[in-house]
């Protein structure tokens, strides 16, 4: 006969629970394994790390090492804002006030502090990224607005144009005389850039391009600097040429065009251009995102940014690259700096959040032994398990993004073709991974600070809202990770 299962006694249940607790404790506080004679010197050196150890860190030297050769220009930015408290972003501020303040912050950096970012976009990209990081520590909106003006609008003119464009626009962009936009994204198309619907049709009679928005879905959308401050835009549109042998036009693929938006003196929108405000956002409300619609807007033929493809006076198209796909890849390849900047900026946000959470945890005291002072909550393993892995990851991200900035700078200054693939893959992977990790970590840092973390003055809510879009712009993270897997697959096959 089958024996009946005995019900576990209270004593047996206690033993089972005790064993489970013991097993869990081994994961939380592993017991150092004993050393043997055959252990290497490297293992002997690592063994003390398994015990409680007191480490003394020379914080000044560590800070100098971490901030590297660009610390002076970052200190210059911090000192400028420290001396101008009226430029600090208050906790309670309207959208319109925030936009105006953000413009004043950027204007002050350029006109008063003497920072000239566009020069560094060309000559020393690492220094430019350091400027954006320091500005973002003041207000992430300021860092993004700088990026729109200098990396996107300025960078598109410099990287996609030729000498005539640099000669005409460089100084105006650098001095903020020509504030501008980067008009790529449309209402119906973001990641699929080749699917953009805005058209630029060449008119051989007048030697002009005619820019048109053919449908509501083709309205340029979420365009930074467009709603209030932008006077020019790099507009990405399909270049259409009259067909010489048949009626109709030939589609030469997506190209970039310089399109004036507002009168330089009156600041009024120019004929054929409708500008709309995208309104209040979840975060980054210091950046004036807007929408653009073009109706038969005529621009000179010279306004085509023609590094990778040009149109002659008689409407003939020429390019050193044989296909639309190769021209498209070359165009987007020159714009990869935005991803590099976001990976670096996201790491900076994580640094700020970690610093706030760890400092709070060190000072906050809760509970303790009977008749003894309360202890710092950072002494509890539960708090350490929340914060210490993030601190370690922050250091890892710092050095990883520093390496990315280094090879990106090398690629831009030496034009080394063999670095293009590395920069593309690393920037896509790091941008996606770092921004996703930081987005999750901001919530963990807020929770680690309890109720006080919910106070706006402690910045977690502001950081979380401002940073959230980092996972979407300059390439949706899901799409970027698919690109990384595609690159990795072909590396394995190579």
MOGI-V671438 format. One record per pair of residues at least 12 apart in sequence whose ideal C-beta (glycine too) atoms are under 10 Angstrom apart, sorted by the first residue. I is the first residue (numbers start at 0). J is the second residue. Records with the same first field share a line. If there is no record, write none. Layout:
BEGIN
I->J ; J
END
This chain:
BEGIN
27->380 ; 381 ; 383 ; 384
28->49 ; 380
29->49
30->49
31->46 ; 47 ; 48 ; 49 ; 50
32->46 ; 49
33->46
34->46
65->350 ; 394 ; 397 ; 398 ; 401
66->129 ; 132 ; 133 ; 397
67->125 ; 129 ; 397 ; 401 ; 404
68->123 ; 125 ; 126 ; 129
69->119 ; 123 ; 125 ; 126 ; 127 ; 128 ; 129 ; 130 ; 132 ; 133 ; 404
70->129 ; 133
71->126 ; 129
72->112 ; 114 ; 119 ; 126 ; 127 ; 129 ; 130 ; 133
73->126 ; 129 ; 130 ; 132 ; 133 ; 134 ; 136
74->133
75->108 ; 112 ; 113 ; 114 ; 130 ; 133
76->108 ; 112 ; 114 ; 129 ; 130 ; 131 ; 132 ; 133 ; 134 ; 136 ; 137 ; 141
77->133 ; 134 ; 136 ; 137
78->112
79->104 ; 107 ; 108 ; 111 ; 112 ; 113 ; 114 ; 133 ; 137
80->104 ; 107 ; 108 ; 112 ; 133 ; 134 ; 136 ; 137 ; 138 ; 141
81->137
82->111 ; 112
83->103 ; 104 ; 107 ; 111 ; 112
85->100 ; 103 ; 107
86->100 ; 101 ; 103 ; 104 ; 106 ; 107 ; 108 ; 111 ; 137 ; 138 ; 141
87->100 ; 104 ; 137 ; 138
88->100 ; 101 ; 104 ; 137 ; 138 ; 139 ; 140 ; 141 ; 285 ; 461
90->454 ; 455 ; 456 ; 458 ; 460 ; 461
91->455
92->284 ; 285
93->279 ; 284
94->226 ; 276 ; 278 ; 279 ; 280 ; 284 ; 285 ; 287
95->227 ; 276 ; 279 ; 284 ; 287
96->284 ; 285
97->138 ; 140 ; 279 ; 283 ; 284 ; 285 ; 286 ; 287
98->140 ; 144 ; 226 ; 227 ; 228 ; 276 ; 284 ; 285 ; 286 ; 287 ; 288
99->227 ; 228 ; 285 ; 287
100->138 ; 140 ; 141 ; 285
101->138 ; 140 ; 141 ; 143 ; 144 ; 145 ; 227 ; 228 ; 283 ; 284 ; 285 ; 286 ; 287
102->141 ; 144 ; 175 ; 178 ; 224 ; 227 ; 228 ; 285 ; 287
103->141
104->134 ; 137 ; 138 ; 140 ; 141 ; 144 ; 145 ; 285
105->134 ; 140 ; 141 ; 142 ; 144 ; 145 ; 147 ; 148 ; 149 ; 175 ; 178 ; 228 ; 285
106->175 ; 178 ; 228
108->130 ; 133 ; 134 ; 137 ; 141 ; 145 ; 175
109->145 ; 148 ; 149 ; 173 ; 174 ; 175
110->174 ; 175
114->127 ; 130 ; 133 ; 134 ; 145
115->130 ; 149 ; 170 ; 173 ; 174
116->128 ; 130 ; 131 ; 134 ; 145 ; 146 ; 148 ; 149 ; 150 ; 153 ; 172 ; 173
117->148 ; 149 ; 150 ; 152 ; 153 ; 154 ; 156 ; 157 ; 168 ; 169 ; 170 ; 171 ; 172 ; 173 ; 174
118->149 ; 169 ; 173
119->131 ; 149 ; 408
120->149 ; 150 ; 153 ; 154 ; 157 ; 158 ; 172 ; 173 ; 336 ; 411
121->153 ; 154 ; 157 ; 158 ; 165 ; 169 ; 173 ; 411 ; 412
122->408 ; 411 ; 412
123->408 ; 411 ; 412
124->150 ; 154 ; 336 ; 339 ; 340 ; 404 ; 405 ; 407 ; 408 ; 409 ; 410 ; 411 ; 412
125->339 ; 343 ; 401 ; 404 ; 405 ; 407 ; 408 ; 409 ; 411 ; 412
126->404 ; 408
127->145 ; 146 ; 149 ; 150 ; 154 ; 336 ; 339 ; 340 ; 404 ; 408
128->146 ; 150 ; 336 ; 339 ; 340 ; 342 ; 343 ; 344 ; 347 ; 400 ; 401 ; 403 ; 404 ; 407 ; 408
129->343 ; 347 ; 404
130->142 ; 145 ; 149
131->143 ; 144 ; 145 ; 146 ; 149 ; 150 ; 340 ; 341 ; 343 ; 344 ; 347
132->340 ; 343 ; 344 ; 346 ; 347 ; 348 ; 350 ; 400
133->347
134->146 ; 344 ; 347
135->340 ; 343 ; 344 ; 345 ; 347 ; 348 ; 351 ; 465 ; 466
136->344 ; 347 ; 348 ; 350 ; 351
138->283 ; 285 ; 461 ; 465
139->282 ; 283 ; 285 ; 286 ; 344 ; 347 ; 348 ; 351 ; 461 ; 462 ; 464 ; 465 ; 466 ; 468 ; 469
140->282 ; 283 ; 284 ; 285 ; 286 ; 287 ; 461 ; 465
141->285 ; 286
142->283 ; 285 ; 286 ; 340 ; 341 ; 343 ; 344 ; 347 ; 348 ; 465
143->223 ; 282 ; 283 ; 285 ; 286 ; 340 ; 341 ; 344 ; 465 ; 468 ; 469 ; 472
144->178 ; 223 ; 224 ; 228 ; 283 ; 285 ; 286 ; 287
145->340
146->181 ; 223 ; 286 ; 336 ; 337 ; 340 ; 341 ; 344 ; 472 ; 473
147->178 ; 179 ; 180 ; 181 ; 222 ; 223 ; 224 ; 225 ; 228 ; 229 ; 286 ; 287 ; 288 ; 337
148->172 ; 173 ; 175 ; 177 ; 178 ; 179 ; 180 ; 181 ; 223 ; 224 ; 228 ; 229
149->172 ; 173 ; 175 ; 179 ; 340
150->181 ; 334 ; 336 ; 337 ; 339 ; 340 ; 341 ; 473
151->179 ; 180 ; 181 ; 182 ; 183 ; 222 ; 223 ; 224 ; 233 ; 334 ; 336 ; 337 ; 340 ; 473
152->168 ; 172 ; 177 ; 178 ; 179 ; 180 ; 181 ; 182 ; 223 ; 224 ; 229 ; 231 ; 232 ; 233 ; 257
153->168 ; 169 ; 171 ; 172 ; 173 ; 177 ; 179 ; 181 ; 233
154->172 ; 181 ; 233 ; 333 ; 334 ; 336 ; 337 ; 340
155->179 ; 180 ; 181 ; 182 ; 183 ; 232 ; 233 ; 234 ; 235 ; 255 ; 257 ; 304 ; 330 ; 333 ; 334
156->168 ; 169 ; 171 ; 172 ; 177 ; 179 ; 231 ; 233 ; 255 ; 257 ; 304
157->169 ; 172 ; 304 ; 306 ; 333
158->255 ; 304 ; 306 ; 330 ; 332 ; 333 ; 334 ; 335 ; 336 ; 411
159->233 ; 235 ; 254 ; 255 ; 256 ; 257 ; 303 ; 304 ; 305 ; 306 ; 307 ; 308 ; 329 ; 330 ; 333 ; 334
160->233 ; 255 ; 257 ; 301 ; 302 ; 303 ; 304 ; 305 ; 306
161->301 ; 303 ; 304 ; 305 ; 306 ; 309
163->301 ; 305
164->257 ; 301 ; 302 ; 303 ; 304 ; 305 ; 306
167->257 ; 301 ; 302
168->231 ; 257
171->230 ; 231 ; 263
172->231
175->228
176->230 ; 263
177->229 ; 230 ; 231 ; 257 ; 259 ; 263
178->224 ; 227 ; 228 ; 229 ; 230 ; 231 ; 260 ; 261
179->223 ; 224 ; 225 ; 228 ; 229 ; 230 ; 231 ; 232 ; 233 ; 257 ; 258 ; 259 ; 260
180->219 ; 222 ; 223 ; 224 ; 225 ; 226 ; 228 ; 229 ; 230 ; 231 ; 232 ; 233 ; 234 ; 258 ; 260 ; 274 ; 287 ; 288 ; 289 ; 291
181->219 ; 222 ; 223 ; 224 ; 225 ; 229 ; 232 ; 233 ; 234 ; 235 ; 255 ; 334 ; 337
182->195 ; 197 ; 210 ; 219 ; 220 ; 221 ; 222 ; 223 ; 224 ; 225 ; 229 ; 231 ; 232 ; 233 ; 234 ; 235 ; 236 ; 255 ; 256 ; 258 ; 260 ; 289 ; 290 ; 291 ; 293
183->195 ; 197 ; 219 ; 220 ; 221 ; 222 ; 232 ; 233 ; 234 ; 235 ; 236 ; 253 ; 255 ; 331 ; 334
184->218 ; 219 ; 220 ; 221 ; 222 ; 223 ; 235 ; 288 ; 472
185->197 ; 212 ; 214 ; 215 ; 216 ; 217 ; 218 ; 219 ; 220 ; 221 ; 222 ; 235 ; 236 ; 290 ; 291
186->212 ; 214 ; 215 ; 216 ; 217 ; 218 ; 219 ; 220 ; 221 ; 290 ; 292
187->214 ; 215 ; 216 ; 217 ; 218 ; 220
188->216 ; 217 ; 220 ; 235
189->220 ; 221 ; 471 ; 472 ; 474 ; 475 ; 478
190->471 ; 474 ; 475 ; 477 ; 478 ; 479
191->478
192->235 ; 253 ; 327 ; 330 ; 331 ; 334
193->237 ; 252 ; 253 ; 323 ; 324 ; 327 ; 331
194->216 ; 237 ; 253
195->217 ; 219 ; 234 ; 235 ; 236 ; 237 ; 252 ; 253
196->211 ; 212 ; 213 ; 214 ; 216 ; 217 ; 218 ; 236 ; 237
197->210 ; 211 ; 212 ; 213 ; 214 ; 217 ; 218 ; 219 ; 234 ; 235 ; 236 ; 237 ; 253 ; 256 ; 291 ; 292 ; 293
198->210 ; 211 ; 212 ; 213 ; 217 ; 236 ; 237 ; 238 ; 239 ; 248 ; 250 ; 293
199->211 ; 234 ; 235 ; 236 ; 237 ; 238 ; 239 ; 240 ; 251 ; 253 ; 254 ; 255 ; 256 ; 258 ; 293 ; 296 ; 298 ; 302 ; 303 ; 310
200->236 ; 237 ; 238 ; 239 ; 240 ; 241 ; 248 ; 295
201->238 ; 239 ; 240 ; 241 ; 248 ; 249 ; 251 ; 300 ; 303 ; 310 ; 311 ; 314 ; 316
202->241 ; 297 ; 300 ; 314
203->240 ; 241 ; 243 ; 300 ; 310 ; 311 ; 312 ; 313 ; 314 ; 315
204->241 ; 314
205->297 ; 299 ; 300
206->299 ; 300 ; 301 ; 310 ; 312 ; 313 ; 314
207->296 ; 297 ; 298 ; 299 ; 300 ; 301 ; 302
208->234 ; 236 ; 238 ; 239 ; 254 ; 256 ; 258 ; 296 ; 297 ; 298 ; 299 ; 300 ; 301 ; 302 ; 303 ; 310
209->239 ; 271 ; 293 ; 294 ; 295 ; 296 ; 297 ; 298
210->232 ; 234 ; 236 ; 256 ; 258 ; 271 ; 272 ; 291 ; 293 ; 294 ; 295 ; 296 ; 297 ; 298 ; 302
211->236 ; 239 ; 271 ; 292 ; 293 ; 294 ; 295 ; 296
212->234 ; 236 ; 271 ; 272 ; 273 ; 290 ; 291 ; 292 ; 293 ; 294 ; 296
213->237 ; 293
215->292
217->236 ; 237 ; 292 ; 293
218->273 ; 275 ; 290 ; 291 ; 292 ; 293
219->232 ; 234 ; 235 ; 236 ; 274 ; 289 ; 290 ; 291 ; 292 ; 293
220->275 ; 277 ; 288 ; 289 ; 290 ; 291
221->277 ; 280 ; 286 ; 288 ; 289 ; 290 ; 468 ; 471 ; 472
222->234 ; 260 ; 274 ; 277 ; 287 ; 288 ; 289 ; 290 ; 291
223->277 ; 283 ; 286 ; 287 ; 288 ; 289 ; 472
224->260 ; 286 ; 287 ; 288 ; 289
225->260 ; 261 ; 274 ; 275 ; 276 ; 277 ; 286 ; 287 ; 288 ; 289 ; 290 ; 291
226->274 ; 275 ; 276 ; 277 ; 278 ; 286 ; 287 ; 288 ; 289 ; 290 ; 291
227->261 ; 266 ; 274 ; 276 ; 286 ; 287 ; 288 ; 289
228->261 ; 266 ; 286 ; 287 ; 289
229->260 ; 261 ; 274 ; 287 ; 289 ; 291
230->259 ; 260 ; 261 ; 262 ; 263 ; 266 ; 269
231->257 ; 258 ; 259 ; 260 ; 261 ; 263 ; 302
232->255 ; 256 ; 257 ; 258 ; 259 ; 260 ; 261 ; 272 ; 291 ; 293
233->255 ; 256 ; 257 ; 258 ; 302 ; 304 ; 334
234->254 ; 255 ; 256 ; 257 ; 258 ; 260 ; 291 ; 293 ; 296 ; 298 ; 302 ; 304
235->253 ; 254 ; 255 ; 256 ; 304 ; 330 ; 334
236->253 ; 254 ; 255 ; 256 ; 258 ; 293
237->250 ; 251 ; 252 ; 253 ; 254 ; 323
238->250 ; 251 ; 252 ; 253 ; 254 ; 255 ; 256 ; 303 ; 308 ; 310 ; 316 ; 323 ; 326
239->251
240->310 ; 314 ; 315 ; 316
241->314
242->314
243->313 ; 314 ; 315
249->314 ; 316
250->323
251->308 ; 310 ; 316 ; 318 ; 323 ; 326
252->307 ; 308 ; 316 ; 318 ; 322 ; 323 ; 324 ; 325 ; 326 ; 327 ; 330
253->323 ; 326 ; 327 ; 330 ; 331
254->303 ; 304 ; 305 ; 306 ; 307 ; 308 ; 309 ; 310 ; 326 ; 327 ; 330
255->302 ; 303 ; 304 ; 305 ; 306 ; 307 ; 330 ; 333 ; 334
256->296 ; 298 ; 299 ; 300 ; 302 ; 303 ; 304 ; 305
257->298 ; 299 ; 301 ; 302 ; 303 ; 304
258->271 ; 272 ; 291 ; 293 ; 296 ; 297 ; 298 ; 302
259->272 ; 296 ; 298 ; 302
260->272 ; 274 ; 289 ; 291 ; 293 ; 296
261->274
268->291
269->296
270->294 ; 295 ; 296 ; 297
271->292 ; 293 ; 294 ; 295 ; 296 ; 297
272->291 ; 292 ; 293 ; 294 ; 296
273->290 ; 291 ; 292 ; 293 ; 294
274->289 ; 290 ; 291 ; 292
275->289 ; 290 ; 291 ; 292
276->288 ; 289 ; 290
277->289 ; 290
278->290
280->464 ; 465 ; 467 ; 468
281->463 ; 464 ; 465 ; 467 ; 468
282->460 ; 461 ; 462 ; 463 ; 464 ; 465 ; 466 ; 467 ; 468 ; 469
283->464 ; 465 ; 466 ; 467 ; 468 ; 469 ; 472
284->464 ; 465
285->465
286->465 ; 468
300->312 ; 314
304->330 ; 333
305->317 ; 318
306->318 ; 319 ; 326 ; 329 ; 330 ; 333
307->319 ; 320 ; 325 ; 326 ; 327 ; 328 ; 329 ; 330 ; 332 ; 333
308->320 ; 323 ; 326 ; 329 ; 330
328->419 ; 423
329->419
331->423 ; 474
332->410 ; 419 ; 420 ; 422 ; 423
333->411 ; 419
334->473
335->407 ; 410 ; 411 ; 419 ; 422 ; 423 ; 425 ; 426 ; 427 ; 430 ; 473 ; 474
336->404 ; 407 ; 408 ; 410 ; 411 ; 422 ; 426 ; 473
337->426 ; 430 ; 472 ; 473 ; 474
338->403 ; 407 ; 422 ; 423 ; 425 ; 426 ; 427 ; 428 ; 429 ; 430 ; 431 ; 434 ; 472 ; 473 ; 474 ; 479
339->400 ; 403 ; 404 ; 406 ; 407 ; 408 ; 411 ; 422 ; 425 ; 426 ; 429 ; 430 ; 473
340->400 ; 404 ; 407 ; 426 ; 430 ; 473
341->400 ; 426 ; 429 ; 430 ; 431 ; 433 ; 434 ; 466 ; 468 ; 469 ; 470 ; 472 ; 473 ; 474
342->396 ; 399 ; 400 ; 403 ; 404 ; 425 ; 426 ; 427 ; 428 ; 429 ; 430 ; 431 ; 432 ; 433 ; 434 ; 437 ; 469 ; 473
343->396 ; 397 ; 399 ; 400 ; 401 ; 403 ; 404 ; 407 ; 429 ; 430 ; 433
344->400 ; 430 ; 433 ; 434 ; 437 ; 466 ; 469
345->396 ; 400 ; 429 ; 430 ; 432 ; 433 ; 434 ; 435 ; 436 ; 437 ; 438 ; 466 ; 469 ; 470
346->392 ; 393 ; 394 ; 395 ; 396 ; 397 ; 398 ; 399 ; 400 ; 401 ; 429 ; 433 ; 434 ; 436 ; 437
347->393 ; 396 ; 397 ; 400 ; 437 ; 466
348->433 ; 434 ; 437 ; 438 ; 440 ; 441 ; 458 ; 462 ; 463 ; 465 ; 466 ; 469
349->389 ; 390 ; 392 ; 393 ; 396 ; 397 ; 433 ; 434 ; 436 ; 437 ; 438 ; 440 ; 441 ; 444 ; 462 ; 466
350->390 ; 393 ; 394 ; 396 ; 397 ; 437
351->393 ; 441 ; 444 ; 458 ; 459 ; 462 ; 466
352->389 ; 393 ; 437 ; 440 ; 441 ; 442 ; 443 ; 444 ; 445 ; 447 ; 448 ; 457 ; 458 ; 459 ; 462 ; 463 ; 466
353->386 ; 387 ; 389 ; 390 ; 392 ; 393 ; 394 ; 437 ; 440 ; 441 ; 443 ; 444 ; 447
354->390 ; 393 ; 444
355->444 ; 445 ; 447 ; 448 ; 452 ; 457 ; 458 ; 459 ; 462
356->377 ; 382 ; 385 ; 386 ; 389 ; 390 ; 440 ; 441 ; 443 ; 444 ; 445 ; 446 ; 447 ; 448 ; 452 ; 457 ; 459
357->377 ; 382 ; 386 ; 387 ; 389 ; 390 ; 444 ; 447 ; 448
358->377 ; 448
359->376 ; 377 ; 386 ; 444 ; 447 ; 448 ; 449 ; 451 ; 452 ; 457
360->375 ; 376 ; 377 ; 378 ; 379 ; 382 ; 383 ; 385 ; 386 ; 444 ; 447 ; 448 ; 449
361->375 ; 376 ; 377 ; 378 ; 382
362->375 ; 376 ; 377
363->375 ; 376 ; 377 ; 382 ; 447 ; 448 ; 449 ; 451
364->376 ; 377 ; 378
365->378 ; 379 ; 382 ; 449
366->379
376->447 ; 448 ; 449
377->447
381->447
382->447
385->440 ; 443 ; 444 ; 446 ; 447
386->440 ; 443 ; 444 ; 447
388->440 ; 443
389->436 ; 437 ; 439 ; 440 ; 441 ; 443 ; 444 ; 447
392->433 ; 436 ; 437 ; 440
393->433 ; 436 ; 437 ; 440
395->433
396->429 ; 432 ; 433 ; 436 ; 437
399->425 ; 428 ; 429 ; 432 ; 433
400->425 ; 426 ; 429 ; 430 ; 433
402->425 ; 429
403->421 ; 422 ; 425 ; 426 ; 428 ; 429 ; 430 ; 433
404->426
406->418 ; 421 ; 422 ; 425 ; 426
407->421 ; 422 ; 425 ; 426
408->422
409->421 ; 422
410->422 ; 423
420->486 ; 489 ; 490
421->486
423->482 ; 483 ; 486
424->479 ; 482 ; 483 ; 485 ; 486 ; 487 ; 490
425->483 ; 486
426->473 ; 474 ; 479 ; 482 ; 483
427->473 ; 474 ; 476 ; 478 ; 479 ; 480 ; 481 ; 482 ; 483 ; 485 ; 486
428->479 ; 480 ; 482 ; 483 ; 484 ; 486 ; 487
429->479 ; 483
430->469 ; 470 ; 473 ; 474 ; 476 ; 479 ; 480 ; 483
431->470 ; 474 ; 475 ; 476 ; 477 ; 478 ; 479 ; 480 ; 481 ; 482 ; 483
432->476 ; 479 ; 480 ; 483
433->469 ; 476
434->466 ; 467 ; 468 ; 469 ; 470 ; 471 ; 472 ; 473 ; 474 ; 476 ; 479
435->469 ; 470 ; 476 ; 477 ; 479 ; 480
437->462 ; 463 ; 466 ; 467 ; 469 ; 470
438->463 ; 466 ; 467 ; 468 ; 469 ; 470 ; 476
440->463 ; 466
441->458 ; 459 ; 460 ; 461 ; 462 ; 463 ; 464 ; 465 ; 466 ; 467
442->459 ; 463
443->459
444->457 ; 458 ; 459 ; 462 ; 463
445->457 ; 458 ; 459 ; 460 ; 462 ; 463
446->459
447->459
END
